[in-house]
C-alpha cells in the first residue's frame, strides 16, 4: 500500500519541479487585484535587496482549508544558492512595499511552503530526539529513573519567564518543565484559546523562536 502524504507534501506535489533549484510556495491573506509579491534577497538573481529587480511570484488559487489564504509560487531558481538570505515583499498597485518582519529567510535547497511573516518550520533538531509510541515496547524497556519524574507544568508561562526561573524550578526538585503550546492560536483571553491552533509554522503568543530556544537551553543547563 502507498503511504499517505501530508497536506504540505500534496500541495508541493501539485506543481512540477525543475532540477537544480527549489519551488517556493507562499500563503498569505486575500490581497486586492493589482498587488504583487516578490522574493527579494542578497544575490543578483533576487534583486540584491532591490524590490524593482526581484523576481515575482505567480498568483495561484485559494486554500479553503487554510482560512482562505491565497497561494503564490516561484519557479525553481538554479541561479540562487541554498542559504541565500531573502524575504518576501508585498507590493501594492501603487508601489508601496510591505516587507516581512523578523529575521531573514534562507533560500531552501528543496521545495518549501511558507506563510507570509511567519518563520519557516524547524527541519533539523538541535540534538537527539526521543520518539515514544505509548504502550509500545519502547515504553516497557525504559528505565523509570532515566526519564523525568517531577514535571512542572508552566501553564501559560511566557518563554522568557521559563528561562528566568529555570534554576529556581530545578532547585525545588523538578526534573523537567512542560510548556504550553508554542504555535499561533486563535485570539482570546480564555485559557483554552492557546490550544486552538491557527498556524503550527509560527511561534507566537508566549514568545518568539529565539525566546523558546533560550528557555530550552537554560532548562538544559539547569539540569
Secondary structure, DSSP 8 states (H G I E B T S, - for coil): ------HHHHHHHTS---TTS--EEEEE----TT-EEEEEESSGGGGGG-GGGSEE-EEEEEEGGGTTEEEEEE---TTS-TT-EEEEEEE-TT--EEE--SS-EE--SS-EEEETTS-----S-SS------TTSHHHHHS-GGGS-SSEEEETT--HHHHHHHHHHHHHTT--EEEE---EEE---SSGGGGGSEEEEEEE-SS--HHHHHHHHHHHHHT-
